[in-house]
Amino acid sequence: MSKIRRAGLPLRHAGAVVLAASLLVPLAAAQVRNWPSASPPRPLPARDVTFPPYRLETLSNGMTVVVVIHNEQPAVSLRMIVKAGTAEDPAGKPGLAAMLASLLDQGTTTRKAQEVADTIDSVGGSLETGVGRDLIFTDVRVMKDSFGLGMALLADLIRNAAFAPEEIERQRQQILSGLAVSGQDPEYVANVAFDRLVYGFNPYGYPGNGTPDSVATITRDDLVAYHRRYFAPNNSLLAVVGDITAEEALAAVECEFGDWARREIPAENVPDPPQPTRRVIVLDKPDAVQTEIRVGQLGIPRKHADYTALDLAIRILGGEGANRLHRILRTERGLTYGASADMETLKRSGQIVVKTNTRSAATGEVLRLIADEFSRLRRERVDERELADAKAYLTGNFPLTLETPDDIATHVLNHLFYDLPLDELETYRQRVNAVTVGDVARVTWDYVKPDRLSVVLVGNAAAFADELRGVGFGRYEKIALADLDLLAADFRKPAPRQAPGQKRHQDPVRISPGRAPD
């Protein structure tokens, strides 16, 4: 709104206003003509990264141990990884590894759950357990003078899990309560449905926390069998990082884990994820006022030689440092509060995913713009400034991820887990800065498939479904949110059995009728 309109000047003052405006025109023009152009400030010079000294050892039972000397704080971080996660859940039992990880600190054969908590609290330490698709981790952090106690506690948790029936039931109810809430959360539903769409019936496609039906069937025998199958020294990695000598650390590890018997780890025979293909799933939530949007495709595993170049490409699309999607969808169009593109890289595969949300009526437009940006990334070379900004973010942020013993432990174990050379941590900046515009063009051409995007939309289908054809996504599968079944090929629960002679109800939209193929 102009100032004149807001002021509501009487008509008799109009001439004075025009005269004043005419007198100001030359001055304003001169100011505009001479106004200096401005651009975002350039990044500060990157900090040098000096990785602390480390020692890598393998015990006679096959357990890999790395000791990193970090004397800046009188503390020690113990981070242990077992190389099995939700991807190793047995058939029909998704959620088992997640439940097991939640139970590791809930009692052992020598300590009740409360005793575990009291032990770590008594020395001012911290304890955390968790699970990923490929691994289960346990972290113990203590001050230097409690290092022995911390190591003994870690060994007890890993080797002597009790899986007490009362603790199993308590965790089960907590998980079921969480799933009941998550099942109505469009963001959660969009994420798990997208994983299932991209990875198919590969173990990466199943929900890590399981489903209400699968969690209800998990037994103590299931937990014990998983623990016996995968918890072994030759399937584990341990990082000891902090104010301690290598000799002290290795002596403590040998004392607590040296007699842990190695076991044969069975080879897993799992299907490969499906190749990228065009498929659109619309999960109908009629009371929603906005749509959760996920768009992407299959990616590459972490150890892939093109990881760094493709990571930079996806960051230019929608990551920190240079985010095309955020600029177009929020800054220029005002269609969303934010948009991101991420590259998930795992042991055996990975995915590229764009995440955003928007008001229901703008769903089709946002989907079209996202698809256009995937195409542009592959069709046009990124410019040098965009690439330089993405590089500057990665290289500038990297030192901040190495500030604490726990940060260092995480980096070290990630490299060991993915079978990457540890010296890559010291050459990170050089490797990132070596990526060229040509490298980005090559990897986007090789791996980005704009014509085979997987799409998940969670929202009020009635408010946007008719627009999908006009933006190139005319074929879609609409499923009521209450009918979603992540373990089914068509994503929907089976129809209830009909009584004899009862007329069967037909869902009017499975593959949207009357839509021409894209």
Secondary structure, DSSP 4 states (H G I P E B T S, - for coil): --HHHHHT--GGGHHHHHHHHHHHHHHHHHHHHHPPP--PPPPPPPPP--PPPEEEEE-TTS-EEEEEE-TTSSEEEEEEEES--GGGPPTT-TTHHHHHHHHTTS-BSSS-HHHHHHHHHHTT-EEEEEE-SS-EEEEEEEEGGGHHHHHHHHHHHHH-B---HHHHHHHHHHHHHHHHHHTT-HHHHHHHHHHHHHHTTSGGGS-TT--HHHHHH--HHHHHHHHHHH-SGGGEEEEEEESS-HHHHHHHHHHHHTTPPP-PPPPP--PPPPPP--EEEEEE-TT-SEEEEEEEEE---TT-TTHHHHHHHHHHHHBTTB-HHHIIIIIIT---S-EEEEEEE-SS-EEEEEEEEEEGGGHHHHHHHHHHHHHHHHHSPPPHHHHHHHHHHHHHHGGGGGSSHHHHHHHHHHHHHTT--GGGGTSHHHHHHT--HHHHHHHHHHH--GGG-EEEEEE-GGGTGGGTGGGT----EEEEGGGB-TTSTTSBPPPPPPPTTPPPP--S-SBPTTPPP-
